[in-house]
Amino acid sequence: MTVSFFDQFMSPTFLGIPLIALALTLPWILFPQPSSRWLNNRLLTLQSWFINRFTQQIFQPMSPGGHHWAALLTSLMLFLFMLNMCGLLPYTFTPTTQLSLNMALAVPLWLATVIIGMRNQPTHALGHLLPEGTPTPLIPVLIIIETISLFIRPLALGVRLTANLTAGHLLIQLIATAAFVLLPLMPTVAILTTILLFLLTLLEVAVAMIQAYVFVLLLSLYLQENV
């Protein structure tokens, strides 16, 4: 029983071929395509409003040099949002529960922000490793600590997204299994457990949206430091 709880996090295969590429492609198909009409439908209007509000909130405090990242980070947020939401559907696979995928997204983008900072303003970028006014005996120790914290950033991005989604999916499956087992034995308790499962599902929908937003928000903060 314990092993079966983790089977949902295994990449599905068909005839020995991993289907994770299909799971990564599906969210892009679900987006409504812009039309040539003067007036869009309600779904396209809502999507445009959401993208505009998100872009303004993320990039308004940033210098103009970071605005070139608007299309990339907005697309990444929509991509993660759709992956997380599709993973809440029954009999689906959530690619963002795989640490390898999240690290593959976090490491290159974090590294790009560091390279931009080192190229455009190397003195300011290296200045983050040593706070102003540091006592002389503490300088080597603080440089080591700040360097470690810098390299931990992409790991924190990937682990945060993986851990939150994995914990939520495991909790939903545990409570659903408990409700199914208790139904013939204690129907009242099973009904209460089902209500708890419904509330937890609503919470997981919020977590799926928030984690996609937090992932992109932290990347924008790293970018803001180096632009």
Order of alpha helices (4+ residues) and beta strands (2+ residues): alpha-beta-beta-alpha-alpha-alpha-alpha-alpha-alpha-alpha
